[in-house]
Amino acid sequence: MQKQVGDIMRLQLGIKAGAKEKAAGAEKLPRWEHLNDMGRKAAKRDEIADFVKSNAQARLSLRKLRADIKSSLPKMPGREKDDIAGALQDQEYRAYVRGLPQEQRDRAQRLHPDIAAAVARAPAELSGVPESVHTELVNDMLRKTHGAELAKVAADVAAMEMADELIRAADQEIRAAAEVQHGTDFRVWAKPLVDELLTEAGTDFDELYRRQEPEARNVLGSLAFAAE
């Protein structure tokens, strides 16, 4: 994972540093002096077309890495299917917690570890505890059972955040070098260059280039606390 993200970052750093110089290479074309302003802009854009494709591929790769992480996140360990006695014991523990005063349910973290585990193994409403308390109990168990794995995932997610910033910075350098005035101009130019990539990935241009909110990129979600 770290190597893949590192490769993405190196490529985008190269784009960020070299987009304007690469575009300026069009000025060395034999026909440059005979081109009008529109033709010169088109020639510059031709020079950096591969950068557009590389940036789009980086976006797709990062999105796939996030999806892979999300699908493989550790799950809350539950009872074995044939552990009927354990499942019944859990039900009794949760019924006991439901009968406690709200003040004690709000502090379920202080209950006996076996009781707290039973609460964590089922939805919060089955024990009558607040969702935030339930999340804390789940994270505490995951920290104990998958701590090292979650720490590694958190490091991967942090690296992907850095790569995401570099992808956006490289994109801005591409647009500046191509003399893109607004989003529609960029779409008209760039979409035909990346359509094949998008078709293979099963996504569309606008969705790929839409800036995601931090919450959408946070594949760990509430598990971020378990990784601390």
C-alpha positions in Angstrom: 0.0 0.0 0.0 2.7 2.5 1.0 4.7 1.8 -2.2 1.6 2.3 -4.4 0.8 5.6 -2.7 4.5 6.6 -2.9 4.5 6.0 -6.6 1.4 8.1 -7.0 3.0 10.9 -5.1 6.2 10.9 -7.1 4.3 11.1 -10.4 2.2 13.9 -9.2 5.2 15.8 -7.8 6.8 15.5 -11.2 3.6 16.9 -12.9 3.4 19.7 -10.3 7.0 20.7 -11.0 7.1 20.2 -14.7 3.7 21.1 -16.2 4.5 24.6 -17.2 7.9 23.8 -18.6 6.4 20.8 -20.5 3.7 23.0 -22.0 6.2 25.7 -23.0 8.0 23.0 -25.1 5.3 23.7 -27.7 7.1 27.0 -28.5 9.9 25.0 -30.0 7.6 23.5 -32.6 8.5 24.5 -36.2 5.0 25.7 -36.8 4.7 27.7 -33.6 5.2 31.1 -35.3 2.4 30.4 -37.8 -0.1 29.5 -35.1 -2.7 32.0 -33.8 -3.5 32.3 -30.1 -6.0 29.4 -30.2 -3.6 27.2 -32.0 -0.8 28.0 -29.6 -3.0 27.1 -26.7 -4.0 23.8 -28.3 -0.3 23.0 -29.0 0.5 23.6 -25.3 -2.3 21.4 -24.3 -1.2 18.6 -26.6 2.2 18.7 -24.8 0.7 18.0 -21.4 -2.1 15.6 -22.5 -0.2 12.7 -20.8 -0.1 14.7 -17.6 -3.9 14.9 -17.6 -4.1 11.1 -18.1 -1.6 10.5 -15.3 -3.5 12.7 -12.9 -6.8 11.0 -13.7 -5.2 7.6 -13.3 -3.9 8.7 -9.9 -7.4 9.7 -8.8 -8.7 6.3 -9.9 -5.9 4.5 -8.2 -6.4 6.3 -4.9 -10.1 5.7 -5.0 -9.5 2.0 -5.5 -7.0 1.9 -2.6 -9.6 3.6 -0.3 -12.3 1.1 -1.4 -9.9 -1.8 -0.8 -9.1 -0.5 2.7 -12.8 0.1 3.5 -13.8 -3.4 2.5 -11.0 -5.1 4.6 -11.4 -3.1 7.8 -11.4 -5.4 10.9 -14.9 -6.2 12.2 -16.1 -6.4 15.7 -15.3 -10.0 16.9 -18.5 -11.8 17.7 -19.5 -15.1 19.3 -19.0 -18.3 17.4 -22.1 -19.5 15.7 -22.3 -22.6 17.8 -21.6 -20.7 21.0 -25.3 -20.8 22.1 -24.4 -20.5 25.8 -22.3 -17.4 25.1 -25.0 -15.8 23.0 -27.6 -16.3 25.8 -25.2 -14.9 28.3 -24.7 -11.8 26.1 -28.5 -11.4 26.0 -28.7 -11.5 29.8 -25.9 -9.0 30.1 -27.6 -6.6 27.7 -30.9 -7.0 29.5 -29.1 -6.2 32.7 -27.7 -3.0 31.2 -31.1 -2.0 29.8 -32.4 -2.1 33.3 -29.8 0.2 34.7 -30.4 3.9 35.3 -29.6 6.1 32.3 -26.7 7.6 34.2 -25.0 4.2 34.5 -25.8 3.3 30.9 -24.0 6.5 29.9 -20.9 5.1 31.6 -21.1 1.6 30.3 -17.3 1.7 29.7 -16.9 1.2 33.5 -18.9 -2.0 33.6 -17.3 -5.4 33.9 -15.3 -6.2 30.7 -17.6 -9.2 29.9 -20.7 -7.0 30.2 -19.1 -4.3 28.2 -18.1 -6.8 25.5 -21.7 -8.1 25.3 -22.9 -4.5 24.8 -20.3 -3.9 22.0 -21.2 -7.1 20.2 -24.8 -5.9 19.4 -26.4 -2.7 18.2 -26.5 0.1 20.9 -30.3 0.1 21.2 -30.3 -3.5 22.4 -28.6 -2.4 25.6 -30.1 1.1 25.7 -26.7 2.8 25.6 -25.9 6.0 23.7 -24.4 5.5 20.2 -21.3 7.4 21.2 -20.8 5.1 24.2 -21.3 2.0 22.0 -18.8 3.3 19.5 -16.3 3.7 22.3 -16.8 0.2 23.5 -16.4 -1.2 20.0 -13.3 0.8 19.4 -11.8 -0.3 22.7 -12.3 -4.0 21.8 -10.9 -3.5 18.3 -7.9 -1.7 19.7 -7.3 -4.8 21.9 -7.9 -7.4 19.1 -6.6 -5.5 16.0 -4.5 -2.7 17.3 -1.5 -3.3 15.1 -3.6 -3.7 12.0 -5.5 -0.5 12.7 -2.4 1.4 13.3 -1.1 0.3 9.9 -4.3 1.3 8.2 -4.2 4.7 9.9 -0.7 5.2 8.5 -1.9 4.2 5.0 -4.9 6.6 5.3 -2.6 9.5 6.3 -0.3 8.8 3.3 -3.4 8.8 1.0 -4.4 12.1 2.4 -1.0 13.5 1.4 -1.3 11.9 -2.1 -4.8 13.4 -2.5 -3.4 16.9 -1.8 -0.6 16.4 -4.3 -3.1 15.2 -6.9 -5.1 18.4 -6.5 -2.0 20.5 -6.6 -0.8 18.8 -9.8 -4.2 19.3 -11.3 -4.0 23.0 -10.6 -0.6 23.2 -12.3 -2.0 21.3 -15.3 -4.8 23.8 -15.6 -2.5 26.8 -15.3 -0.1 25.4 -17.9 -3.0 24.7 -20.2 -4.4 28.2 -19.7 -7.7 26.8 -18.5 -10.1 29.7 -17.6 -12.9 27.7 -16.0 -14.2 24.2 -15.3 -16.2 23.9 -18.5 -13.1 24.7 -20.6 -11.2 22.0 -18.7 -13.9 19.5 -19.2 -14.1 20.1 -23.0 -10.4 19.6 -23.2 -9.7 16.8 -20.7 -12.7 14.6 -21.0 -11.8 13.1 -24.4 -8.3 12.4 -23.1 -9.5 10.3 -20.1 -12.7 8.8 -21.4 -11.1 5.4 -22.0 -9.7 5.3 -18.5 -13.1 6.3 -17.1 -15.0 3.7 -19.1 -12.6 0.9 -17.8 -13.1 2.1 -14.3 -16.9 2.4 -14.6 -17.0 6.0 -13.5 -17.7 9.4 -15.2 -15.7 12.6 -15.6 -17.7 14.9 -13.3 -17.8 12.3 -10.5 -14.1 11.7 -10.7 -13.2 15.4 -10.5 -15.7 16.4 -7.9 -13.9 17.4 -4.7 -14.9 15.0 -1.9 -15.5 16.3 1.6 -13.1 15.0 4.3 -15.8 12.8 5.7 -16.2 11.0 2.4 -12.5 10.4 2.2 -12.3 9.2 5.8 -12.4 5.4 5.2 -11.7 4.7 8.9 -14.8 6.6 10.1 -15.3 6.0 13.9 -12.5 3.4 13.8 -10.0 6.3 13.6 -10.2 6.4 17.4 -9.5 2.7 17.7 -6.3 3.3 15.6 -5.0 5.9 18.0 
